[in-house]
Amino acid sequence: MSGQLTVRSNNTTNDLSNADLTTAELFDLFGDEYTRRVYEAVVEEPRCGRAVAEAADVSRATAYRRLNDLRDAGLVRTEQTIRTDGHHREQFEAVPTSISVSVSQNGLETAVGGAD
């Protein structure tokens, strides 16, 4: 036995079919420099919150706030490892996603979907 239990979050926010981001919400989310840096950190590789903060060069509180926003948007999912001593570690990873932006006579349109 490895001495730990891994639990993947089953929140519906981890399923892109439930993430119905409007164009404004998507631009608001990624219009924030810290959110972009945090997202880039988890796109590179799954990381715990502390490692995300270090990679994105932000405070841990900022990293967790942005990670929660990204998770609520369905762009990040979590996996929690619980060791036999009771300590736990939450790891964040990007959900495979494609984001497209189109410009038309009607304005900007965005689409978020699972990656092929």
Secondary structure as GFF3:
##gff-version 3
##sequence-region A 1 116
A	DSSP	beta_strand	4	8	.	.	.	ID=ss1
A	DSSP	three_ten_helix	12	14	.	.	.	ID=ss2
A	DSSP	three_ten_helix	16	18	.	.	.	ID=ss3
A	DSSP	alpha_helix	23	30	.	.	.	ID=ss4
A	DSSP	alpha_helix	33	44	.	.	.	ID=ss5
A	DSSP	beta_strand	47	48	.	.	.	ID=ss6
A	DSSP	alpha_helix	49	56	.	.	.	ID=ss7
A	DSSP	alpha_helix	60	72	.	.	.	ID=ss8
A	DSSP	beta_strand	76	83	.	.	.	ID=ss9
A	DSSP	beta_strand	88	94	.	.	.	ID=ss10
A	DSSP	beta_strand	97	104	.	.	.	ID=ss11
A	DSSP	beta_strand	107	114	.	.	.	ID=ss12
###
